[in-house]
Amino acid sequence: MANFLKGFASSLSRTRGRLSDKLSRLILRHRLFDEEMLDELEELLIGSDVGVKATEEIINDIRHLAREKRLKQSDEVLSLLQDEITRILGETKIWQPPDVHPLVILVAGVNGTGKTTTIGKLAYIFKQDGKSVLLAGCDTFRTAANEQLDIWAERAGADIVKGIEGADPASVAFDAMNKAISKGYDVLIIDTAGRLHTKKNLMEELRKLSRVVSKRLPGAPQERWLVLDATIGQNGIRQAKMFDEAIDITGIILAKLDSSSKGGVVIAIKKELNIPVLFVGTGEKIENIAPFSADVFIDGIFSNG
């Protein structure tokens, strides 16, 4: 797990560079702490996808604390900013799988987020931990979906259950549940079809799939994860709200964080949704996934290295 965390730290280089540069320029422009400096900091945070709600709270708290402590130098505000982000993110523990067999993880997301790729990476993590893993190819609408999942299953060393094109996704999930239970798999990861969060019929289909899984094994799926593209910023918040209403999301995976020059969406997700970010995608290779750590995230933004 430590090696995965190293990957997370290195993936923050783009986010760190952009934020550090902007903060440094802000400090150079405003040697003294004042309202104009706070206004620019507010614009900087919103532009980094921190979100209006979280940004307003951060700025108001910094204003209050700066006056209370009678701060005069603008660079002293950086430590307040770091403290505020730390407070919002809170203490995060690295996700650990619950002691259930099989652990069933339903993975959802819109088209193009890197969902199937992420599932392959998750399978790899579990296999590295000595778990037996079964993948369920429930994306029966996209022609290349099963082929793509086949490739990732082979790379990860996982087994796979899949349906023919046009098959009922819930039926495929039911078959996968039967195999996972009868063969004693440790983990079943269900790949669902990418869907627009605004399409009610597709979201209802996702609810149906979850209900079918639960009927076969009460309490399953124990985890319902949403894959978000870290590069789309605040649009991801709107997506997450709709998926959460449909299947009660238990965790978020941020794909393509290595491609994002912003990264503030992590703060917005915590503030507006209170859904934990569990993993982050850190590159294109199968090992390029890492458990999310608030400490590593914050250090990555504010360190100079």
N, C-alpha and C positions, 0 to 999 in steps of 0.2 A: 504493500500500500504506500510505503514511503516513496518508491520509485514513481508511482502514479502522481503523488503530490508534487514531486519535482517537475513533472510535465506540466502540471497546473501552473506552477510558479513561472516557468519559462514562457507559457502561453500568454501571460499577462504583459509581456514586453511592449506590445503595441498600445494597450490600454494605459500602461504606466507612462509610456513616452508622451502620449498626447495629453493626458491629464497633468502630468508633472510639468510639461512645457507651458501649458496654459496657466497653471497656478504660479509658476515662476515669473511669467510675464506680468501676471496680475500684481504680484508683489513688487516687481520693479516699477510698475506704473504708479502704484500707491504705496509709498513708503509708510504713510500714516494710516491708521485704521479710521475709516469714516463711512458714511452712508453710501457714497458713490462706489466705494470699494465693495461694499456688501451687495449693491445692485449688480455689479459686474460678476461677482461670485455667483449670484443667483442665476444669471444668464448662462454662466459656464456650466453649472450643475444641470440645468434643464437641457442644455445643448448636449450634455453627456448622457442623456436618457435616465437621469435620476428620477424624473417625474415631478409634476407640479406639487403634488401633495407632500411628498418627502422633502422636496427642496424648500417649500415654505416653512416646514417645521424646523429644518436645519438652520435656515437663515434666522428665524425668530429666536431660536435657542442661542445661536452664536451672538446675536445682537444683545440679548439679555446677559449672557455670561461675560461678554467683553466689557460691558458697562459695569457689571458687578465687580469684575476684577480690575477695572480701570486700565484696560489694555490700550496702548497707544501705537505700537508698531504693528503693521499689517502682517508681518511674518508670524506673529504670535497667534494669529487666527488659524493658521494651518493645524496646529495641535488641537484647537477646538473642533475644527472640521473633522479631523481624524477620530476624535472622541465621539462626535455625533454619529458618524457612520458606524462606528463600533457599537454604539448603543442601539441603533436601529436594527442592525444585523443580529445582535445578541450573540450569545454563546452557541456555537454550532458544533455538534458532535458528528464525526464521520459516520455516515449511515452504515448500520450493521443489519444483515438480514435477520428477520425474526425466526425463531426456532419452530418452523412449521414445515411439513412435508406433504405434498410439494408446496414450495413457495410459488405462487402464481402472480406474475406481473403483467398487467395489461398496459400496453404502450400506445399512446395516441398522439396525433399531431396533424397539422395541415400538410398539404403537398409541398415538397421542396425543402422541408426542414432538416432532412438528413435522418429521418426516423429509423428507416431500415438499417442504415449504416450504424446508427447508435445502438440498435438491438444487437448487431453483430459484436460490437465492442463490449456491451454488457455481458453477452455470453462468454466472451473471452475472459473478462474479469472473474466470473464465477468458475470457469474452467481452471483458471490459474489458482483458484482457491480450493481446487480439488472436488468441485461439485459436478454432478451429472446434470446436463442441461438439455432441455427439449425446446425447440422453437415451433411456434404455430403460425403458419402462413395464412392469415385470415384476410389478406388483401387480395380478394378474388376478382377485383374489377380491373386491375392494371395488368396488362399482358406480361410485362417483364418483372412483375413483383416477385413471383416465386423463384425465378431465375436469380434475381438479385439476392434474395434471402438464402438460396442454396449456396451461393458463393460465400456469403458471410458465415453460414453454418459450418462449411468445410474449413474455412480459415480458423474459426474458433474451436473446432473440434466438437461441435454440438450436433445433436440429431434434429430431425425436422419432420413435422406433419404438415401437409398442405392439401388444399382442395383444387379441383379443376376450375378453370376460368368460368366465372358466373355462378359458382356454387354459393350457398348461403354461408356467410362468414360465421354465424353462430353455430352452424352445424360442424364446421371445421374446428371451431374452438371446443365443441363438445367432444369430438373425436380425440383431440389433443389431450383434453382432460382425462379421458378414459385411459389413454396410453400412459400419461404421466403417473396416474394413480396405480395402474396395474403393473407397470414396470419399475416403479419405485424411484422415479426421477426426483432429484433434489429441487430443481428449478424448472418452471415452465414460463417462457416469455412469449406473450401473444402479440404478434404484429398485426395491427389493424390498418385498414385502408386510410390513406390520407384524405382528409375531408375539410371543406370550408366550414369554419365554426358558425357561419351564418345560415347554413342549410339545415333546417329543422329535421327533415326526413333522415339525413345522414347522421345527425346527432342522436336521433331516436334509435337508429340502428345500432349505434354504439352502446346505448343503454340496454338494448335487447341482448347484445353479446355479453355484457357484464352480468345480466340477470341469468342467462343460461349457464354461465360459469358458476355462479353462486348456487344455482339449483343442484348442480352436479357435486359441488363441494361447498357446504355452508361456510361462509367467511371469506371465500375466494371471489374475485382476486384480492389478495391481501394488500397488494400495491397497485395503484393506478397512476401511472406516470405520464406526464406530458412533455414532449420534446418541442422546445422553442428554438428558433433561429436567433442567436444573440445579436445578429447584425440588423434586425428589424426594429429594435428598440421598443418604443411604447406600443406599437401594434401588437407585440407579444402579450402585453397586459390584457388587451381586449380579448385576444384568443383564449388566454388562460381563464378568464372569467366565464366564458361560455362553456368551455370544456369542464370546468369545475362544477357548474350548475348541472351538467349532464351526468357525470360519473364520480363526482367528489374526488378530485385529484389529490393524491397524497404526497406527490413530489414532482419537481420540475428538473429536467435535464436541459442545460443550455448548450446547444450544438453550435459549432463555428465560433466559439469565444475567441479562438486564436485569430480570427479574421476581423474581429470587432475592434474598432479604435475607440469605442465609448465605454461599454461595460457597466455603466450606471444602472442599467436595467435590473441588475442583481438587487440593488437597493430598493428600486421601485417595486419589484415583485414582493419583497419582504414587507414593505410598508403597506402596500395596497391590497395584497392578497393573503399575506401571512401563510403562504405555502412555501415549504423549504426547497431551496435549490440543492439537489442531492449530488449531481454529477455535472461535469462540464466537458465538452468536446474540445480537444486541444490540438487537433491535426487530422490528417486523412488516414493514417495507418491504424490498424486494429488496436494497437496498444495506446493510441492517442485519446485516452479518456481518463479522467481523474475525479476522485471524490471531491466535492466542494468543501473548502475550508474558509470560513470568514477571516480567520487570522492571516492566512496566506494571501487572500484576496486584498485585504487592507494593506498588508505589508507590501504587496506588489504594486499598489497604486502610489503609496507615499514614499517608498524607498527610492534612492537615487540610482541603484544598481540595475 
